[in-house]
């Protein structure tokens, strides 16, 4: 199978996932059994100094055509910096799984 390589650590086991498994990757990485953001993910979000206000799970739209997380970003923080930090923290392509909103 050809696709992007995503690595996900679930229950201490490393899993390599492909584009066809994006939905599985998202659910396994970020959501609990009730499709809410897992508590450990909330804790990881608290580390981001640029996070302002709301964040949560939302459905597909024109920008991100799949289930994803929206985050509210402090005004003045460069989009590239935010994406870099998300990529470092969650080991995924942030443009596929996160939508950024600006807090003014």
Backbone bond lengths (Angstrom), bond angles and torsions (degrees), N, CA, C in turn:
res aa  C-N    CA-C-N  psi(-1)  N-CA   C-N-CA  omega(-1)  CA-C   N-CA-C  phi
1 X - - - 1.456 - - 1.521 108.57 -
2 X 1.313 116.20 131.07 1.452 121.80 179.74 1.515 108.26 -100.91
3 X 1.322 116.68 137.19 1.458 120.42 178.75 1.504 109.88 171.98
4 X 1.303 115.56 -177.33 1.450 120.18 177.32 1.508 109.66 -72.64
5 X 1.300 116.68 145.23 1.456 122.32 -179.33 1.515 109.46 -94.04
6 X 1.315 116.47 115.65 1.450 121.68 175.09 1.514 107.51 -113.56
7 X 1.302 116.46 135.36 1.449 120.10 176.27 1.508 107.55 -111.23
8 X 1.304 116.01 132.86 1.449 122.26 -177.56 1.522 107.89 -131.61
9 X 1.309 116.61 135.50 1.450 120.25 176.66 1.520 107.84 -108.30
10 X 1.312 116.05 115.48 1.452 122.41 -179.75 1.519 107.19 -126.83
11 X 1.315 115.96 126.33 1.464 121.56 -179.39 1.524 111.95 51.74
12 X 1.333 116.06 39.33 1.455 121.02 176.60 1.516 114.79 77.82
13 X 1.326 118.61 -0.14 1.460 121.62 -179.43 1.519 109.14 -108.20
14 X 1.320 115.58 133.32 1.463 120.92 179.86 1.523 108.90 -84.55
15 X 1.336 115.97 130.92 1.454 121.04 178.37 1.522 108.22 -123.90
16 X 1.321 116.37 135.63 1.458 120.79 174.72 1.521 106.87 -100.68
17 X 1.317 115.57 128.02 1.453 121.38 -176.45 1.522 109.90 -121.68
18 X 1.295 116.43 156.12 1.451 122.36 -179.36 1.516 110.22 -116.83
19 X 1.344 116.81 172.35 1.456 121.95 -177.10 1.517 112.72 -49.70
20 X 1.308 117.04 -41.12 1.460 120.33 -179.33 1.520 111.32 -61.78
21 X 1.311 117.19 -20.38 1.456 122.11 -178.06 1.526 112.88 -102.75
22 X 1.331 118.18 19.64 1.466 120.61 -178.04 1.523 111.98 -58.56
23 X 1.333 116.65 -41.54 1.459 120.09 -179.52 1.530 110.34 -63.66
24 X 1.316 116.36 -43.10 1.464 121.15 177.85 1.520 110.15 -64.03
25 X 1.334 116.64 -44.38 1.465 120.87 178.30 1.521 110.29 -56.99
26 X 1.335 116.79 -47.88 1.459 121.31 -178.18 1.528 110.45 -60.56
27 X 1.323 116.67 -49.69 1.469 119.85 -178.72 1.525 111.39 -63.42
28 X 1.320 117.54 -45.61 1.469 121.28 -178.07 1.522 112.16 -65.74
29 X 1.319 117.14 -34.62 1.454 121.52 -174.96 1.517 113.24 -84.04
30 X 1.334 118.12 -40.71 1.457 120.91 -169.05 1.532 116.29 -113.58
31 X 1.322 118.60 -23.65 1.463 119.97 -168.98 1.525 113.68 -110.65
32 X 1.342 114.26 152.86 1.460 119.69 173.61 1.527 108.74 -93.54
33 X 1.310 116.92 -172.69 1.467 121.31 -176.24 1.526 112.73 -66.12
34 X 1.328 117.65 -16.95 1.468 121.37 179.52 1.535 111.44 -102.02
35 X 1.320 117.09 14.12 1.458 124.13 -179.96 1.532 113.09 62.64
36 X 1.303 116.23 28.24 1.465 122.22 172.03 1.528 107.57 -101.74
37 X 1.319 116.69 160.27 1.460 120.42 177.27 1.523 108.80 -64.98
38 X 1.317 116.54 130.54 1.466 121.51 -179.19 1.524 110.65 -64.44
39 X 1.317 116.27 152.36 1.459 121.94 -177.95 1.530 112.11 -60.98
40 X 1.319 117.93 -39.87 1.468 119.69 179.56 1.533 111.62 -65.54
41 X 1.314 117.70 -28.66 1.462 121.50 176.60 1.527 109.63 -72.11
42 X 1.345 117.17 -40.19 1.468 120.15 174.45 1.532 110.23 -56.23
43 X 1.318 116.51 -43.86 1.464 121.32 179.90 1.531 111.07 -62.37
44 X 1.321 117.00 -39.48 1.457 120.61 179.38 1.528 110.97 -68.78
45 X 1.335 117.74 -35.60 1.462 121.02 177.02 1.526 111.45 -63.23
46 X 1.305 117.67 -33.11 1.466 121.11 -179.10 1.529 112.11 -62.10
47 X 1.304 118.09 -20.12 1.468 122.58 -179.72 1.527 112.95 -75.89
48 X 1.329 117.30 -18.30 1.457 120.79 -176.67 1.526 110.32 -80.78
49 X 1.332 116.66 115.59 1.468 120.92 -178.61 1.525 112.07 -69.80
50 X 1.301 118.16 -20.92 1.460 122.68 -177.47 1.527 113.19 -86.39
51 X 1.320 117.97 -9.68 1.464 121.10 -177.83 1.522 110.01 -71.46
52 X 1.330 116.42 126.83 1.460 122.42 179.77 1.516 108.81 -132.08
53 X 1.300 117.06 120.73 1.460 119.98 174.06 1.508 113.97 74.80
54 X 1.313 113.77 -136.45 1.459 121.47 -167.82 1.525 114.15 -75.51
55 X 1.326 113.63 150.35 1.457 123.49 166.14 1.514 106.29 -154.36
56 X 1.307 116.93 156.26 1.456 119.90 -178.93 1.513 112.15 174.90
57 X 1.320 114.76 -178.32 1.455 121.73 -179.68 1.522 108.20 -88.64
58 X 1.312 115.98 138.15 1.459 121.17 177.26 1.530 109.30 -142.36
59 X 1.299 114.70 161.00 1.465 120.65 -177.41 1.508 113.28 -83.25
60 X 1.316 115.81 -178.04 1.460 121.80 -179.28 1.530 112.53 -60.94
61 X 1.322 115.82 147.50 1.463 121.75 174.13 1.533 108.05 -149.86
62 X 1.320 117.49 -170.18 1.471 120.45 -177.40 1.523 112.62 -66.37
63 X 1.327 117.34 -35.64 1.478 120.33 -178.47 1.525 112.30 -76.21
64 X 1.327 115.98 -45.09 1.469 121.28 -177.87 1.526 106.95 -128.94
65 X 1.322 117.28 101.29 1.466 120.97 -172.69 1.531 114.97 -81.79
66 X 1.306 116.68 41.51 1.477 121.76 178.39 1.521 107.72 -157.94
67 X 1.294 117.00 168.62 1.460 122.11 173.36 1.528 107.70 -56.46
68 X 1.339 117.32 133.20 1.464 120.21 -176.33 1.529 110.45 -157.10
69 X 1.324 115.99 178.97 1.460 122.26 178.81 1.525 108.34 -110.43
70 X 1.331 115.28 131.58 1.460 119.45 172.27 1.522 107.79 -97.82
71 X 1.315 116.57 144.43 1.463 122.15 177.91 1.519 109.27 -134.00
72 X 1.314 116.78 145.24 1.455 122.93 177.68 1.520 107.81 -98.53
73 X 1.324 115.68 123.07 1.459 122.57 -171.89 1.527 110.29 -109.72
74 X 1.336 115.21 138.47 1.463 122.14 177.01 1.522 110.44 -57.57
75 X 1.330 115.45 136.02 1.461 121.45 176.41 1.528 109.32 -59.41
76 X 1.316 116.04 139.11 1.458 120.11 178.47 1.521 113.75 97.08
77 X 1.311 118.23 -16.40 1.466 121.47 178.44 1.523 108.41 -83.35
78 X 1.315 117.37 127.25 1.461 121.43 -178.51 1.525 111.20 -67.92
79 X 1.316 114.90 137.71 1.468 121.50 179.66 1.521 110.90 -56.48
80 X 1.315 116.99 -41.71 1.463 120.58 -179.33 1.528 111.42 -62.28
81 X 1.334 117.36 -36.74 1.463 120.71 177.89 1.524 110.93 -66.85
82 X 1.330 116.02 -41.99 1.470 120.76 179.46 1.525 109.66 -62.55
83 X 1.327 116.62 -48.91 1.460 120.19 179.45 1.532 111.32 -60.95
84 X 1.312 116.95 -39.04 1.470 120.54 178.69 1.539 110.72 -61.47
85 X 1.327 116.69 -46.61 1.465 120.09 -179.77 1.523 112.06 -64.79
86 X 1.327 116.77 -39.29 1.472 120.13 177.47 1.524 109.94 -64.57
87 X 1.325 116.30 -43.37 1.468 120.62 179.43 1.522 110.87 -61.33
88 X 1.324 117.12 -42.82 1.464 121.33 178.17 1.532 111.44 -62.58
89 X 1.315 116.69 -42.48 1.469 121.43 -175.55 1.522 112.70 -73.93
90 X 1.331 117.07 -41.60 1.465 120.08 -171.51 1.524 114.30 -110.16
91 X 1.324 117.93 -2.50 1.468 122.42 176.00 1.529 111.95 54.03
92 X 1.328 116.08 50.37 1.460 120.81 178.06 1.524 109.03 -148.31
93 X 1.330 115.79 173.13 1.461 120.93 174.93 1.523 106.97 -81.48
94 X 1.325 118.81 105.55 1.463 121.06 -174.31 1.520 114.13 -63.52
95 X 1.324 117.93 -26.41 1.465 119.97 179.86 1.525 111.69 -68.21
96 X 1.320 116.98 -20.65 1.459 120.93 178.63 1.529 112.43 -85.80
97 X 1.331 117.68 -23.60 1.460 120.13 -171.49 1.526 114.93 -124.06
98 X 1.333 118.01 -2.63 1.467 121.07 -177.26 1.526 110.46 -134.82
99 X 1.324 115.14 141.83 1.457 122.47 174.10 1.525 107.11 -120.57
100 X 1.333 116.31 129.73 1.464 120.66 -176.00 1.514 110.93 -100.82
101 X 1.330 115.38 134.48 1.457 123.06 172.28 1.513 107.44 -118.13
102 X 1.314 117.06 147.71 1.466 121.76 -179.14 1.514 110.92 -95.71
103 X 1.349 115.06 138.38 1.456 122.63 174.72 1.512 107.41 -102.00
104 X 1.317 116.97 120.48 1.468 120.60 -178.62 1.509 110.94 -109.44
